[in-house]
Amino acid sequence: MKTDDPCIGVCQWDGRTGWCLGCGRTVPEIRAWWKMTPYRKTALVRDLPRRIRQIAAVQAQAGPDRT
């Protein structure tokens, strides 16, 4: 793993959004990561914390047995 890659090695997917539960990216975003421009990478990395918070909030509302 490179230092500029947001992957944390979790690689599980939220079925509703398609986002990785670890890094927040979609499969197409993960595949395209090394071809993305620095601008696009920066924009995506800035959005990832929001995605992770959104997934966590939905899972918290669903309860522990419905994740």
N, CA, C and O atoms as CSV, one atom per row, in Angstrom:
chain,resi,resn,atom,element,x,y,z
A,1,MET,N,N,0.837,-1.183,0.000
A,1,MET,CA,C,0.000,0.000,0.000
A,1,MET,C,C,0.879,1.242,0.000
A,1,MET,O,O,1.795,1.355,0.815
A,2,LYS,N,N,0.610,2.164,-0.897
A,2,LYS,CA,C,1.329,3.429,-0.964
A,2,LYS,C,C,0.771,4.387,0.083
A,2,LYS,O,O,-0.361,4.231,0.541
A,3,THR,N,N,1.567,5.368,0.452
A,3,THR,CA,C,1.124,6.295,1.488
A,3,THR,C,C,-0.015,7.194,1.027
A,3,THR,O,O,-0.786,7.671,1.859
A,4,ASP,N,N,-0.143,7.437,-0.274
A,4,ASP,CA,C,-1.227,8.309,-0.735
A,4,ASP,C,C,-2.498,7.543,-1.083
A,4,ASP,O,O,-3.472,8.135,-1.545
A,5,ASP,N,N,-2.494,6.247,-0.866
A,5,ASP,CA,C,-3.672,5.415,-1.120
A,5,ASP,C,C,-4.513,5.370,0.157
A,5,ASP,O,O,-3.992,5.008,1.212
A,6,PRO,N,N,-5.811,5.733,0.089
A,6,PRO,CA,C,-6.635,5.751,1.301
A,6,PRO,C,C,-7.054,4.366,1.813
A,6,PRO,O,O,-7.713,4.278,2.849
A,7,CYS,N,N,-6.694,3.298,1.122
A,7,CYS,CA,C,-7.085,1.946,1.535
A,7,CYS,C,C,-6.525,1.629,2.923
A,7,CYS,O,O,-5.364,1.917,3.215
A,8,ILE,N,N,-7.373,1.028,3.782
A,8,ILE,CA,C,-6.918,0.589,5.102
A,8,ILE,C,C,-7.011,-0.929,5.241
A,8,ILE,O,O,-6.809,-1.474,6.326
A,9,GLY,N,N,-7.319,-1.605,4.132
A,9,GLY,CA,C,-7.315,-3.058,4.117
A,9,GLY,C,C,-8.579,-3.722,4.645
A,9,GLY,O,O,-8.546,-4.915,4.944
A,10,VAL,N,N,-9.692,-3.002,4.773
A,10,VAL,CA,C,-10.930,-3.597,5.261
A,10,VAL,C,C,-11.696,-4.239,4.117
A,10,VAL,O,O,-12.066,-5.409,4.216
A,11,CYS,N,N,-11.940,-3.527,3.057
A,11,CYS,CA,C,-12.541,-4.034,1.815
A,11,CYS,C,C,-13.831,-4.830,2.026
A,11,CYS,O,O,-13.933,-5.988,1.620
A,12,GLN,N,N,-14.796,-4.200,2.656
A,12,GLN,CA,C,-16.159,-4.711,2.756
A,12,GLN,C,C,-17.051,-3.611,2.214
A,12,GLN,O,O,-16.722,-2.432,2.337
A,13,TRP,N,N,-18.179,-3.980,1.614
A,13,TRP,CA,C,-18.981,-3.014,0.880
A,13,TRP,C,C,-20.336,-2.786,1.512
A,13,TRP,O,O,-20.986,-3.720,1.981
A,14,ASP,N,N,-20.753,-1.531,1.519
A,14,ASP,CA,C,-22.091,-1.158,1.942
A,14,ASP,C,C,-23.014,-1.414,0.751
A,14,ASP,O,O,-22.824,-0.826,-0.313
A,15,GLY,N,N,-23.991,-2.268,0.917
A,15,GLY,CA,C,-24.869,-2.646,-0.177
A,15,GLY,C,C,-25.742,-1.522,-0.698
A,15,GLY,O,O,-26.157,-1.547,-1.857
A,16,ARG,N,N,-26.025,-0.546,0.133
A,16,ARG,CA,C,-26.894,0.558,-0.271
A,16,ARG,C,C,-26.138,1.573,-1.126
A,16,ARG,O,O,-26.656,2.029,-2.146
A,17,THR,N,N,-24.925,1.928,-0.723
A,17,THR,CA,C,-24.174,2.981,-1.413
A,17,THR,C,C,-23.111,2.440,-2.359
A,17,THR,O,O,-22.731,3.114,-3.317
A,18,GLY,N,N,-22.626,1.226,-2.096
A,18,GLY,CA,C,-21.516,0.681,-2.874
A,18,GLY,C,C,-20.163,1.162,-2.387
A,18,GLY,O,O,-19.144,0.912,-3.029
A,19,TRP,N,N,-20.147,1.851,-1.255
A,19,TRP,CA,C,-18.894,2.362,-0.707
A,19,TRP,C,C,-18.217,1.304,0.152
A,19,TRP,O,O,-18.881,0.516,0.826
A,20,CYS,N,N,-16.889,1.296,0.118
A,20,CYS,CA,C,-16.105,0.411,0.980
A,20,CYS,C,C,-16.258,0.894,2.422
A,20,CYS,O,O,-16.187,2.093,2.691
A,21,LEU,N,N,-16.468,-0.039,3.340
A,21,LEU,CA,C,-16.620,0.323,4.750
A,21,LEU,C,C,-15.309,0.787,5.361
A,21,LEU,O,O,-15.313,1.446,6.401
A,22,GLY,N,N,-14.191,0.458,4.736
A,22,GLY,CA,C,-12.882,0.868,5.244
A,22,GLY,C,C,-12.464,2.240,4.769
A,22,GLY,O,O,-12.159,3.117,5.577
A,23,CYS,N,N,-12.448,2.430,3.452
A,23,CYS,CA,C,-11.915,3.687,2.903
A,23,CYS,C,C,-12.994,4.607,2.350
A,23,CYS,O,O,-12.746,5.801,2.179
A,24,GLY,N,N,-14.187,4.084,2.066
A,24,GLY,CA,C,-15.267,4.912,1.570
A,24,GLY,C,C,-15.365,5.031,0.064
A,24,GLY,O,O,-16.259,5.704,-0.447
A,25,ARG,N,N,-14.449,4.381,-0.663
A,25,ARG,CA,C,-14.481,4.479,-2.124
A,25,ARG,C,C,-15.358,3.392,-2.724
A,25,ARG,O,O,-15.629,2.372,-2.090
A,26,THR,N,N,-15.801,3.628,-3.966
A,26,THR,CA,C,-16.516,2.612,-4.724
A,26,THR,C,C,-15.503,1.754,-5.469
A,26,THR,O,O,-14.335,2.127,-5.581
A,27,VAL,N,N,-15.943,0.611,-5.978
A,27,VAL,CA,C,-15.049,-0.251,-6.748
A,27,VAL,C,C,-14.477,0.494,-7.961
A,27,VAL,O,O,-13.270,0.420,-8.192
A,28,PRO,N,N,-15.294,1.206,-8.744
A,28,PRO,CA,C,-14.722,1.950,-9.874
A,28,PRO,C,C,-13.693,2.997,-9.439
A,28,PRO,O,O,-12.701,3.212,-10.134
A,29,GLU,N,N,-13.921,3.647,-8.298
A,29,GLU,CA,C,-12.948,4.630,-7.802
A,29,GLU,C,C,-11.649,3.951,-7.389
A,29,GLU,O,O,-10.566,4.490,-7.620
A,30,ILE,N,N,-11.748,2.776,-6.781
A,30,ILE,CA,C,-10.548,2.033,-6.386
A,30,ILE,C,C,-9.758,1.616,-7.621
A,30,ILE,O,O,-8.534,1.749,-7.653
A,31,ARG,N,N,-10.450,1.116,-8.630
A,31,ARG,CA,C,-9.783,0.693,-9.864
A,31,ARG,C,C,-9.113,1.861,-10.580
A,31,ARG,O,O,-8.036,1.705,-11.156
A,32,ALA,N,N,-9.744,3.023,-10.545
A,32,ALA,CA,C,-9.233,4.187,-11.277
A,32,ALA,C,C,-8.216,5.006,-10.484
A,32,ALA,O,O,-7.637,5.947,-11.026
A,33,TRP,N,N,-7.989,4.672,-9.227
A,33,TRP,CA,C,-7.180,5.499,-8.336
A,33,TRP,C,C,-5.835,5.898,-8.948
A,33,TRP,O,O,-5.485,7.078,-8.929
A,34,TRP,N,N,-5.091,4.964,-9.477
A,34,TRP,CA,C,-3.737,5.263,-9.967
A,34,TRP,C,C,-3.745,6.060,-11.265
A,34,TRP,O,O,-2.712,6.607,-11.649
A,35,LYS,N,N,-4.871,6.139,-11.942
A,35,LYS,CA,C,-4.969,6.930,-13.173
A,35,LYS,C,C,-5.590,8.300,-12.931
A,35,LYS,O,O,-5.601,9.140,-13.830
A,36,MET,N,N,-6.109,8.538,-11.723
A,36,MET,CA,C,-6.753,9.816,-11.414
A,36,MET,C,C,-5.729,10.946,-11.362
A,36,MET,O,O,-4.566,10.748,-11.007
A,37,THR,N,N,-6.196,12.122,-11.724
A,37,THR,CA,C,-5.351,13.308,-11.594
A,37,THR,C,C,-5.195,13.652,-10.114
A,37,THR,O,O,-6.036,13.271,-9.300
A,38,PRO,N,N,-4.140,14.360,-9.762
A,38,PRO,CA,C,-3.986,14.776,-8.359
A,38,PRO,C,C,-5.193,15.580,-7.859
A,38,PRO,O,O,-5.584,15.446,-6.699
A,39,TYR,N,N,-5.777,16.404,-8.714
A,39,TYR,CA,C,-6.956,17.186,-8.328
A,39,TYR,C,C,-8.112,16.260,-7.961
A,39,TYR,O,O,-8.757,16.450,-6.930
A,40,ARG,N,N,-8.374,15.262,-8.798
A,40,ARG,CA,C,-9.483,14.320,-8.563
A,40,ARG,C,C,-9.233,13.499,-7.304
A,40,ARG,O,O,-10.159,13.260,-6.529
A,41,LYS,N,N,-7.986,13.063,-7.091
A,41,LYS,CA,C,-7.658,12.311,-5.874
A,41,LYS,C,C,-7.917,13.153,-4.632
A,41,LYS,O,O,-8.495,12.675,-3.657
A,42,THR,N,N,-7.482,14.416,-4.676
A,42,THR,CA,C,-7.673,15.306,-3.534
A,42,THR,C,C,-9.150,15.517,-3.246
A,42,THR,O,O,-9.573,15.483,-2.090
A,43,ALA,N,N,-9.931,15.734,-4.291
A,43,ALA,CA,C,-11.373,15.930,-4.114
A,43,ALA,C,C,-12.018,14.683,-3.507
A,43,ALA,O,O,-12.861,14.786,-2.617
A,44,LEU,N,N,-11.622,13.523,-3.986
A,44,LEU,CA,C,-12.179,12.278,-3.469
A,44,LEU,C,C,-11.770,12.060,-2.014
A,44,LEU,O,O,-12.611,11.716,-1.184
A,45,VAL,N,N,-10.502,12.254,-1.699
A,45,VAL,CA,C,-10.011,12.047,-0.335
A,45,VAL,C,C,-10.718,12.981,0.644
A,45,VAL,O,O,-10.968,12.597,1.787
A,46,ARG,N,N,-11.039,14.179,0.222
A,46,ARG,CA,C,-11.758,15.111,1.098
A,46,ARG,C,C,-13.184,14.651,1.372
A,46,ARG,O,O,-13.746,14.969,2.420
A,47,ASP,N,N,-13.773,13.910,0.444
A,47,ASP,CA,C,-15.151,13.442,0.602
A,47,ASP,C,C,-15.245,12.132,1.401
A,47,ASP,O,O,-16.312,11.821,1.931
A,48,LEU,N,N,-14.175,11.377,1.495
A,48,LEU,CA,C,-14.230,10.053,2.124
A,48,LEU,C,C,-14.665,10.082,3.589
A,48,LEU,O,O,-15.477,9.243,3.978
A,49,PRO,N,N,-14.171,11.000,4.419
A,49,PRO,CA,C,-14.651,11.009,5.813
A,49,PRO,C,C,-16.162,11.188,5.924
A,49,PRO,O,O,-16.793,10.583,6.790
A,50,ARG,N,N,-16.748,12.013,5.056
A,50,ARG,CA,C,-18.196,12.196,5.072
A,50,ARG,C,C,-18.907,10.890,4.737
A,50,ARG,O,O,-19.912,10.545,5.358
A,51,ARG,N,N,-18.385,10.174,3.759
A,51,ARG,CA,C,-18.989,8.897,3.375
A,51,ARG,C,C,-18.935,7.898,4.523
A,51,ARG,O,O,-19.922,7.220,4.810
A,52,ILE,N,N,-17.791,7.810,5.174
A,52,ILE,CA,C,-17.630,6.870,6.294
A,52,ILE,C,C,-18.596,7.241,7.426
A,52,ILE,O,O,-19.228,6.363,8.014
A,53,ARG,N,N,-18.710,8.529,7.731
A,53,ARG,CA,C,-19.659,8.967,8.779
A,53,ARG,C,C,-21.087,8.619,8.387
A,53,ARG,O,O,-21.873,8.187,9.230
A,54,GLN,N,N,-21.428,8.802,7.126
A,54,GLN,CA,C,-22.785,8.501,6.655
A,54,GLN,C,C,-23.090,7.015,6.786
A,54,GLN,O,O,-24.177,6.647,7.231
A,55,ILE,N,N,-22.154,6.161,6.410
A,55,ILE,CA,C,-22.348,4.712,6.551
A,55,ILE,C,C,-22.515,4.352,8.019
A,55,ILE,O,O,-23.399,3.570,8.371
A,56,ALA,N,N,-21.673,4.915,8.878
A,56,ALA,CA,C,-21.735,4.613,10.310
A,56,ALA,C,C,-23.067,5.062,10.904
A,56,ALA,O,O,-23.640,4.362,11.739
A,57,ALA,N,N,-23.559,6.216,10.482
A,57,ALA,CA,C,-24.830,6.720,11.011
A,57,ALA,C,C,-25.985,5.811,10.602
A,57,ALA,O,O,-26.862,5.523,11.417
A,58,VAL,N,N,-25.996,5.363,9.368
A,58,VAL,CA,C,-27.061,4.471,8.901
A,58,VAL,C,C,-26.999,3.141,9.641
A,58,VAL,O,O,-28.033,2.598,10.030
A,59,GLN,N,N,-25.795,2.615,9.837
A,59,GLN,CA,C,-25.649,1.348,10.553
A,59,GLN,C,C,-26.065,1.492,12.008
A,59,GLN,O,O,-26.651,0.571,12.578
A,60,ALA,N,N,-25.772,2.634,12.616
A,60,ALA,CA,C,-26.168,2.855,14.015
A,60,ALA,C,C,-27.689,2.918,14.151
A,60,ALA,O,O,-28.245,2.434,15.136
A,61,GLN,N,N,-28.359,3.512,13.167
A,61,GLN,CA,C,-29.818,3.583,13.204
A,61,GLN,C,C,-30.438,2.199,12.980
A,61,GLN,O,O,-31.510,1.902,13.509
A,62,ALA,N,N,-29.763,1.359,12.196
A,62,ALA,CA,C,-30.291,0.026,11.898
A,62,ALA,C,C,-30.180,-0.909,13.096
A,62,ALA,O,O,-30.923,-1.886,13.196
A,63,GLY,N,N,-29.265,-0.615,13.995
A,63,GLY,CA,C,-29.077,-1.472,15.162
A,63,GLY,C,C,-27.981,-2.477,14.935
A,63,GLY,O,O,-27.585,-2.711,13.793
A,64,PRO,N,N,-27.477,-3.083,16.005
A,64,PRO,CA,C,-26.321,-3.979,15.901
A,64,PRO,C,C,-26.587,-5.251,15.124
A,64,PRO,O,O,-25.649,-5.818,14.563
A,65,ASP,N,N,-27.810,-5.725,15.065
A,65,ASP,CA,C,-28.084,-6.993,14.378
A,65,ASP,C,C,-28.418,-6.800,12.898
A,65,ASP,O,O,-28.662,-7.783,12.199
A,66,ARG,N,N,-28.435,-5.560,12.404
A,66,ARG,CA,C,-28.840,-5.310,11.020
A,66,ARG,C,C,-27.748,-4.624,10.202
A,66,ARG,O,O,-28.076,-3.887,9.273
A,67,THR,N,N,-26.470,-4.833,10.504
A,67,THR,CA,C,-25.387,-4.173,9.776
A,67,THR,C,C,-25.050,-4.812,8.508
A,67,THR,O,O,-24.154,-4.349,7.802
